[in-house]
Amino acid sequence: MQTKAQQDPMFTHYAFNTLWINPAYAGTRDLMTFTGIHRAQWLNFDGRPKTTSFSMHAPLVLGKSGAGLNVISDQLGVMKSTWISADYAYHVRLNKTSKLSFGLKGLVNIYRNSVSTLSLITQSDAAFATDIKSVLPNAGFGMYYFSKTYYVGISCPKMLQNKLNKSASLLSREQRHYYVIAGYAYEFTRDITFKPTAFLKVTPGAPIEGDITGTLVFDDNFNIGLMYRSADAVGVLTGFQATDQLYIGYSFDWSFPNTTFRYNKGSHEICLRYDFFVKPETKIKSTRHF
């Protein structure tokens, strides 16, 4: 019997975790940025998914390129993956207001499936006698077109379809995931900006999934938004700019198309983003929407 599904972790704050999705994002904020996200999914379920993501990126060579680093820990039941990736992007200025970036990602997945810790009805089942441990190298690419008010990108962060288990009797593999992202910032007034964003996920063997988020930003300091994830969940996001450098965000999702919402207490995310100003004159002079 074969089963197929999406393997990559999901985030409601996908617009804040763009570097993991697309390596061409590296350095596009024109300053050094650190982002941390923790997601606790489907509370009240035993073995529920738990994901923590850390990323840092910065521009290089007078803004013509950028580099970044990602570390993601994703655990579901007895399975745990730790991805460590390095990203490089080259930016091409197309006109006074927009650039096109090309990115490459090199990464490794430290995978562990602790099947020996499971409680079994048949204790002598050989399939659960030995834990699975693998170190899986991979590579990806991306393109990212952006300006101060909008962006669109396409990427495949993991091109190689590594076997999760070296045993010839098992066919579990990493699957390629293709991502399309887009966002726009529309200023209603000087104090209110509407930011719609979209995130499309395509992988073989699973339905195409899309996230659509609409966020209102007030006075460039406080925001609140709604999220819809096709055939999966709806959610609410909120956040505020605590200082010129520190952003704090929170989101809550409800599963809706099936009966799981009756038994779990939703999914929570906390997001922290910190911008490093190397020199006083490098402080942000205008709002950076993405």
C-alpha positions in Angstrom: 0.0 0.0 0.0 1.3 3.5 -0.9 0.3 6.8 0.8 1.1 10.3 -0.5 0.8 13.7 1.2 2.5 17.0 1.7 5.6 16.7 3.8 6.9 20.2 4.3 5.8 22.1 7.4 3.1 24.8 7.1 3.0 28.3 8.5 0.2 30.8 8.8 2.9 33.5 9.0 4.2 32.3 5.6 4.8 35.9 4.5 7.3 36.2 7.4 9.0 32.9 6.5 9.7 33.6 2.8 13.4 32.7 3.0 12.5 29.0 3.7 10.1 29.0 0.8 12.2 30.9 -1.7 16.0 31.4 -1.5 15.8 34.3 -3.9 14.3 36.4 -1.0 17.7 36.5 0.7 18.9 40.2 1.2 15.8 41.8 -0.3 15.0 43.7 2.8 18.3 45.7 2.5 19.3 45.0 6.1 20.1 42.0 8.3 16.9 40.4 9.5 16.3 37.6 12.0 13.0 35.8 12.2 11.8 33.1 14.6 8.4 31.3 14.3 7.0 28.6 16.5 3.9 26.6 15.5 1.9 24.3 17.8 -0.7 22.5 15.6 -3.9 20.8 16.5 -3.7 21.2 20.3 -5.2 18.4 22.3 -4.0 15.7 19.8 -1.3 13.3 21.0 1.7 13.4 18.6 0.5 16.7 17.1 2.8 18.6 14.7 5.2 21.0 16.4 7.4 23.2 14.2 10.1 25.8 15.1 11.8 27.9 12.4 14.8 30.3 12.7 16.1 32.3 9.7 18.6 35.1 9.1 19.5 36.9 5.9 21.3 40.1 4.8 22.3 41.9 1.7 25.8 41.6 0.2 27.9 43.7 -2.3 25.9 46.9 -2.1 22.5 45.2 -2.4 23.3 43.3 -5.6 23.1 40.0 -3.8 22.1 38.4 -0.5 22.8 35.4 1.7 20.7 33.6 4.3 20.5 30.7 6.8 17.5 28.6 7.9 17.1 26.1 10.6 13.7 24.3 10.9 12.7 21.6 13.4 9.5 19.7 12.5 8.1 16.9 14.7 5.0 14.8 14.1 4.5 11.9 16.5 7.8 9.9 16.6 9.1 11.4 13.3 11.4 14.4 13.5 13.1 16.4 10.7 15.7 19.1 11.2 16.5 21.1 8.1 19.6 23.3 7.9 19.9 25.4 4.8 22.1 28.1 3.3 20.8 30.5 0.7 22.3 32.8 -1.9 20.5 35.3 -4.1 21.6 37.6 -7.0 19.5 40.7 -7.5 19.0 42.3 -10.9 17.6 45.9 -11.0 15.0 46.1 -13.7 14.0 49.8 -13.2 13.9 52.4 -10.5 11.3 50.6 -8.4 11.7 46.9 -9.0 14.2 44.0 -9.0 14.3 40.4 -10.1 16.2 38.0 -7.8 17.5 34.5 -8.5 18.3 32.2 -5.6 19.9 28.9 -4.8 19.5 26.8 -1.7 21.7 24.1 -0.3 20.3 22.1 2.6 20.5 18.9 4.6 17.6 17.0 6.3 18.5 15.2 9.6 15.7 12.7 9.7 14.7 10.4 12.5 11.7 8.1 12.9 11.7 6.6 16.4 9.4 3.7 15.6 10.8 1.5 18.4 9.2 3.8 21.0 5.7 3.1 19.8 3.3 1.0 21.8 2.3 -2.0 19.7 -0.4 -4.7 19.8 2.0 -7.1 18.3 5.3 -6.5 20.2 7.4 -8.8 17.9 6.6 -6.8 14.7 10.0 -6.5 13.0 9.0 -3.4 11.1 9.0 -1.4 14.3 12.2 -2.9 15.9 14.8 -0.4 14.5 14.6 3.3 14.4 15.2 5.0 11.1 18.0 7.6 10.9 19.1 9.4 7.8 21.1 12.5 6.7 19.7 13.7 3.4 21.4 16.4 1.3 19.3 18.5 -1.1 19.2 21.6 -3.2 16.6 24.1 -4.4 16.1 27.2 -6.5 13.8 30.2 -6.7 12.9 33.5 -8.5 11.5 36.5 -6.8 10.3 39.7 -8.5 9.7 42.6 -6.0 9.2 46.3 -5.5 8.3 48.4 -2.4 4.6 47.6 -2.8 4.3 44.1 -4.4 6.1 40.8 -5.0 5.7 37.5 -6.8 7.9 34.5 -6.6 8.2 30.8 -7.7 10.4 28.2 -6.1 11.2 24.6 -5.4 13.3 24.4 -2.2 14.0 20.7 -2.4 14.7 19.2 -5.8 16.0 15.8 -4.9 13.6 13.1 -3.9 15.7 11.3 -1.3 14.6 8.0 0.2 13.8 8.5 3.9 14.8 4.9 4.6 17.7 3.1 2.9 15.8 -0.2 3.2 14.8 -1.5 -0.2 11.5 -2.8 1.2 10.3 0.8 1.9 9.6 3.4 -0.7 9.0 6.5 1.5 10.7 9.5 -0.2 11.0 13.3 0.1 8.7 14.8 -2.5 9.3 18.0 -4.6 7.2 20.9 -3.5 6.5 23.8 -5.9 5.6 27.2 -4.4 4.1 30.3 -5.8 3.9 33.4 -3.6 2.5 36.9 -4.2 1.6 40.0 -2.2 0.6 43.6 -2.6 0.4 46.7 -0.3 -2.4 49.2 -1.0 -2.5 52.4 1.0 -6.1 53.5 1.7 -4.9 56.5 3.6 -1.5 57.5 5.2 -2.5 55.5 8.3 -4.2 52.5 6.8 -2.7 49.9 4.4 -4.3 46.8 3.1 -1.9 43.9 2.4 -3.4 40.8 0.6 -1.0 37.9 0.2 -1.3 34.4 -1.5 0.6 31.2 -1.2 0.1 28.3 -3.6 1.5 24.8 -2.8 1.8 22.0 -5.4 3.2 18.6 -4.8 2.7 15.3 -6.6 0.2 13.0 -5.0 -1.6 15.7 -2.9 -4.3 18.2 -3.7 -3.2 21.7 -4.7 -3.4 23.9 -1.7 -3.7 27.6 -1.4 -3.5 30.2 1.4 -5.1 33.6 1.0 -4.5 36.3 3.7 -5.8 39.8 4.0 -4.2 42.1 6.5 -5.0 45.7 7.6 -2.0 47.7 8.9 -2.7 50.7 11.1 -0.2 53.6 11.4 2.6 51.1 10.3 2.6 49.7 13.8 -0.4 47.4 14.4 -2.0 44.9 12.1 -4.8 42.4 12.1 -5.8 39.9 9.3 -7.8 36.9 8.3 -6.4 33.7 6.6 -8.1 31.0 4.5 -6.4 27.8 3.7 -8.2 25.7 1.1 -9.8 22.5 2.4 -8.1 22.9 5.7 -8.5 25.9 8.0 -9.4 29.5 8.6 -7.4 31.8 10.9 -6.8 35.2 12.4 -3.5 37.0 12.6 -2.4 40.0 14.6 0.9 41.7 15.4 2.6 45.0 16.3 5.8 46.8 15.7 7.1 46.9 19.3 10.1 49.0 18.4 11.7 50.2 15.1 13.5 46.9 15.0 11.2 44.3 16.7 8.0 42.9 15.3 5.8 40.5 17.4 3.0 38.5 15.8 0.5 35.8 16.8 -2.0 33.7 14.8 -4.7 31.1 15.6 -6.2 28.6 13.1 -9.4 26.5 13.2 -9.7 23.3 11.2 -13.0 23.4 9.4 -13.7 20.9 6.5 -13.8 17.7 8.6 -14.5 16.5 12.1 -11.0 17.2 13.6 -12.1 20.6 14.9 -14.4 18.8 17.3 -11.4 17.2 19.0 -8.5 19.7 18.8 -8.1 23.2 20.2 -6.8 24.8 17.1 -3.3 25.8 16.0 -1.2 28.6 17.4 1.8 30.5 16.0 4.2 33.1 17.5 6.4 35.1 15.2 9.3 37.4 16.1 11.2 39.4 13.6 14.2 41.6 14.4 16.0 44.0 12.1 19.6 44.7 12.8 20.8 48.3 12.1 24.5 48.1 11.6 24.9 51.9 11.6 22.5 54.6 12.8 22.3 56.0 9.2 21.0 52.6 8.0 17.8 52.9 10.0 14.6 52.3 7.9 13.6 55.6 6.3 10.3 54.3 4.9 7.9 51.4 5.6 9.1 48.0 4.4 5.9 46.0 3.7 7.6 42.6 2.9 
